[in-house]
């Protein structure tokens, strides 16, 4: 006998879980906004937007839980689309951070992909993934039987793109890491680049696991085990994305940007702010020519 659920989900969706993660994502977004305002590192704006999108998505999930299965309203579309595309915004920061690590360590010759092309390549993949998942989510959220399968496959294409580029990004990062560890530069010896690379690895792996989970979920289709059990969505999506925000809250990229600028504010341990007003002997700042490049 088929069980009937009195909402738009194929399970009895939990309001408390949605409330909890909406609150947690908004808290983390506020903390990242504080860091952004203090450091003025504007390339982190997509990361902040990713956290806000997650919070808004779970807020509308709370609203959509009370919708009947045959009643389509914007809350369902928003709760589906925003958390689906938010990881692409979080990952954009990681791509740009790797390019900056290569710059501040003066080690572009060790990167398997030229630094000037690296960020462009991965951000392009990010945009393609973002657009495909957003379009696919919009199609599915319309809840039209004849268009569901189209939307599902568009999302699958977006997730495949995301998994491919994240895999390539991880391989690129590891190759660069190994080469720099073997052939250090003067700049790399005065900068804790490994700490920032480790943050990139952790964040990338978390998003990669989430993307693989979502890919399997959509490949299984409507009656799949993953899509019909709510707990998986929180464990392999919401919780992992929250962890990504925690990682970059604690290991903030501001240290990298200060080395590029030659001065500025560094975030330590999440909320502690340190001013770097002039060049110090213990830090290798980029010269003007390197900054321009």
Secondary structure, 3 states (H helix, E strand, C coil): CCCCCCCCCCCCCCHHHHHHHHHHHHHHHHHHHHHHHHHCCHHHHHHHHHHHHHHHHHHHHHHHHCCCCCCCCHHHHHHHHHHHHHHHHHHHHHHHHHHHHHHHCCCHHHCCCCHHHHHHHHHHHHHHHHHHHHHHHHHHHCCCHHHHHHHHHHHHHHHHHHHHHHHHHHHHHHHHHHHHHHCCCHHHHCCCHHHHHHHHHHHHHHHHHHHHHHHHHHHHCCCCCCCCCHHHHHHHHHHHHHHHHHHHHHCCCHHHHHHHHCCEEEEECCCEEEEECCCCCCCCCCCHHHHHC
